[in-house]
């Protein structure tokens, strides 16, 4: 394995063309790079919908948006469709990066081809990334043991270490502005939650895989239990398509109907982060919002079904969290080894269908107990 490059990198491009949680999970590695190479220009190539996470962040100098649509509609019989992509490749080359870090697994043929093309376009002499046997073209590979062999955050820290970058700080990082907090306070005031503890419930899982979602009726039962046992009211968050309406309907038809506030579809990403930072507890499935809660050090109960908890459990070195799941022989079935597996789970989704509200509530009890224990120790 080649040693770290010398001289130290001067212009670094970090590539992470993925979703909200995936970008948050590379922030510890970015911090290590920033602290080890403060003189270097450090840029991040992101999808447009995640660029806000690193804009105005001290972790990077510039966020470059990747034009996803340039890869769509490409056709050998329509050469003009390639022109925007070729122009973009030329733009990357003109930025003169000497080092590229690819924060991706080389899982699918199309993904590998896209990543290799982007990296080659930069002209960088040093290329760092995970190698699962298909990364011989990387100059500084890091062995990929597969999804779940180690947490994703640990993989990305290993890529930074391949360049000689280290940091004692390994928590996720998200920079917020004062107006994010003030807008969050306005929304919490509307929900009558500004001056009291509350739990945030996220019934969605993002659009990539709806198979990660837990039953709306069980979320409603959990809200009733949290209010009954801990006097902790619940607040629903997420996008308009994240299932809040179904939870509210289940709550309305339940014999234990309780007040549930709903801010789904009403927050920006950073306003949501500010709200999570005020919450006593977060409960939700494997999703970007779960990782957002981890970045805000919110105590977490993470519900996992088809996806790999050993890879994507919330990274919470400074706050309590617990993964709740059924330990079935078939689970996880997505993102195992070097394969995507069953991204949408099986038809029965027993791993989530059989997970009861009581099991999730018991995990919430343990996490809330850990909060009390920590506060007692600090007193």
Residue pairs with C-beta under 8 A, 6 or more apart in sequence:
1 140
1 141
2 139
2 140
4 140
4 162
4 163
4 164
5 99
5 125
5 126
5 139
5 140
5 163
8 37
8 39
8 40
8 164
9 37
9 40
9 98
9 99
9 126
9 163
10 39
10 40
10 41
10 98
11 40
11 41
11 43
11 95
11 96
11 97
11 98
11 99
12 33
12 37
12 40
12 41
12 42
12 43
12 97
12 98
12 99
12 100
12 101
13 43
13 44
13 45
13 64
13 92
13 95
13 97
13 99
13 100
13 101
13 122
13 124
14 26
14 29
14 30
14 33
14 42
14 43
14 44
14 45
14 60
14 100
14 101
14 103
15 44
15 45
15 100
15 101
15 102
15 103
15 104
15 115
15 118
15 119
16 22
16 23
16 26
16 44
16 45
16 46
16 50
16 103
16 104
17 45
17 46
17 47
17 66
17 68
17 104
17 114
18 47
18 50
18 104
19 47
19 49
19 50
19 206
19 208
19 288
20 49
20 50
20 53
20 206
20 269
20 288
20 289
20 291
20 292
21 287
21 288
21 290
21 291
21 292
21 312
22 50
22 103
22 152
22 288
23 46
23 50
23 53
23 54
24 53
24 172
24 174
24 288
24 291
24 292
24 294
24 295
25 152
25 153
25 156
25 172
25 291
25 312
25 315
26 103
26 156
27 54
27 59
27 172
27 173
27 174
27 295
28 153
28 156
28 157
28 167
28 169
28 170
28 171
28 172
28 173
28 315
29 101
29 103
29 153
29 156
29 157
29 159
29 160
29 165
30 42
30 44
30 54
30 59
30 60
30 160
30 173
31 59
31 167
31 169
31 173
32 157
32 160
32 161
32 165
32 166
32 167
33 40
33 42
33 101
33 160
33 163
33 165
34 42
34 58
34 59
34 60
35 165
35 167
35 169
36 160
36 163
36 164
36 165
36 166
36 167
37 163
37 165
41 61
41 62
42 59
42 60
42 61
43 60
43 61
43 62
43 63
43 64
43 95
43 97
44 54
44 60
44 62
44 63
44 64
45 64
45 66
45 118
46 53
46 54
46 63
46 64
46 65
46 66
47 65
47 66
47 68
48 65
48 66
48 67
48 68
51 63
51 65
52 268
52 269
52 270
53 174
53 269
54 60
54 63
55 63
56 175
56 177
57 173
57 174
57 175
58 175
59 173
67 84
67 85
67 88
69 84
70 84
70 85
70 88
71 85
71 114
73 81
74 81
74 82
74 85
75 81
89 117
89 118
89 121
90 121
92 118
92 121
92 122
93 121
93 122
93 123
95 122
96 123
97 122
97 123
97 124
98 124
98 125
98 126
99 124
99 125
99 126
99 127
99 128
99 163
100 119
100 122
100 124
100 126
100 127
100 128
101 128
101 129
101 159
101 160
101 163
102 115
102 119
102 127
102 128
102 129
102 130
102 138
102 159
103 129
103 156
103 159
104 111
104 115
104 129
104 130
105 130
105 132
105 144
105 147
105 338
106 112
106 115
106 129
106 130
106 131
106 132
106 134
106 135
106 144
107 132
107 338
107 339
107 340
108 340
112 134
115 129
116 137
119 127
119 129
125 139
126 139
126 140
126 163
127 137
127 138
127 139
127 140
128 138
128 139
128 140
128 141
128 142
128 159
128 162
128 163
129 135
129 138
129 141
129 142
129 159
130 141
130 142
130 143
130 144
130 155
130 159
131 138
131 141
131 142
131 143
131 144
132 144
132 146
132 338
133 338
135 141
135 144
140 162
140 163
142 155
142 158
142 159
142 162
144 155
144 338
146 336
146 337
146 338
147 308
147 310
147 311
147 335
147 336
147 337
147 338
148 308
148 309
148 310
148 311
148 332
148 335
148 336
149 310
150 158
150 310
151 310
151 311
151 312
151 313
151 315
152 311
152 312
153 170
153 172
153 315
157 170
160 166
170 315
170 317
171 295
171 297
171 315
171 317
171 318
172 291
172 294
172 295
172 315
173 295
174 270
174 273
174 292
174 295
174 296
176 270
176 273
176 274
176 277
177 270
180 268
180 270
180 271
180 273
180 274
181 274
183 268
183 271
183 274
184 267
184 271
184 272
184 274
184 275
184 278
185 194
185 274
187 263
187 266
187 267
187 271
187 275
188 194
188 275
188 278
191 235
191 261
191 262
191 263
192 261
193 233
193 235
193 261
196 233
197 232
197 280
198 232
198 233
198 234
198 235
198 261
198 278
198 279
198 280
199 223
199 226
199 232
199 233
199 234
199 235
199 279
199 280
199 281
199 282
199 283
199 364
200 234
200 235
200 236
200 237
200 275
200 276
200 279
200 281
200 282
200 283
200 284
200 293
200 298
201 219
201 222
201 223
201 234
201 235
201 236
201 237
201 247
201 260
201 282
201 283
201 284
202 236
202 237
202 238
202 242
202 282
202 283
202 284
202 285
202 287
202 289
202 290
203 213
203 214
203 216
203 219
203 236
203 238
203 242
203 243
203 244
203 246
203 247
203 284
203 285
204 213
204 238
204 239
204 241
204 242
204 243
204 244
204 284
204 285
204 287
204 289
205 211
205 212
205 213
205 242
205 285
205 286
205 287
206 212
206 287
206 288
207 241
208 343
209 306
209 307
209 334
209 343
209 344
209 345
210 344
211 305
211 306
211 334
211 343
211 344
211 345
211 349
211 352
212 285
212 286
212 287
212 304
212 305
212 306
212 307
212 345
212 352
213 243
213 285
213 352
214 285
214 303
214 305
214 352
214 355
214 360
215 352
215 353
216 243
216 246
216 247
216 249
216 250
217 250
217 254
218 355
218 356
218 357
218 360
219 247
219 250
219 283
220 247
220 248
220 250
220 251
220 254
220 260
221 254
221 256
221 357
222 234
222 283
222 357
222 360
222 361
222 364
223 233
223 234
223 247
223 251
223 258
223 260
224 251
224 254
224 256
224 257
224 258
225 357
225 358
225 361
226 232
226 233
226 234
226 281
226 361
226 364
227 233
227 234
227 258
227 259
228 256
228 258
229 361
229 365
230 368
232 280
232 281
233 258
233 259
233 260
233 261
234 258
234 260
234 261
235 260
235 261
235 262
235 263
235 275
235 279
236 244
236 247
236 248
236 260
236 261
236 262
236 263
236 264
237 244
237 263
237 264
237 267
237 272
237 275
237 276
237 289
238 244
238 264
238 265
238 289
239 264
239 265
240 264
240 265
242 264
244 262
244 264
244 265
247 260
248 260
248 262
251 257
251 258
251 260
263 275
267 275
269 292
272 289
272 292
273 292
273 295
273 296
274 296
276 282
276 289
276 292
276 293
276 296
276 298
277 296
277 297
277 298
279 293
279 298
280 299
280 368
280 371
281 298
281 299
281 300
281 301
281 364
281 367
281 368
282 289
282 290
282 293
282 298
282 299
282 300
282 301
283 300
283 301
283 303
283 360
283 364
284 290
284 293
284 301
284 302
284 303
285 302
285 303
285 304
285 305
286 302
286 303
286 304
286 305
286 307
286 309
286 312
290 300
290 302
290 314
291 312
291 314
291 315
293 300
293 314
294 300
294 314
294 315
294 316
294 319
294 321
297 316
297 318
297 319
298 319
299 319
299 320
299 321
299 367
299 368
299 370
299 371
300 314
300 316
300 319
300 320
300 321
300 322
300 367
301 321
301 322
301 324
301 360
301 363
301 364
301 367
302 309
302 313
302 314
302 321
302 322
302 323
302 324
303 324
303 325
303 352
303 355
303 360
304 313
304 323
304 324
304 325
304 332
304 351
305 325
305 326
305 331
305 332
305 345
305 349
305 351
305 352
305 355
306 331
306 332
306 333
306 334
306 342
306 343
306 344
306 345
306 346
306 349
306 351
306 352
307 332
307 334
307 335
308 332
308 334
308 335
308 336
309 323
309 325
309 332
310 332
311 335
312 335
313 321
313 323
314 321
314 323
320 367
320 370
320 371
320 374
321 367
322 363
322 366
322 367
324 355
324 359
324 360
324 363
325 331
325 351
325 355
326 350
326 351
326 354
326 355
328 350
328 351
330 346
330 350
330 351
331 351
332 341
332 351
333 341
333 342
333 345
333 346
334 340
334 341
334 342
334 343
334 344
334 345
335 341
335 343
345 351
345 352
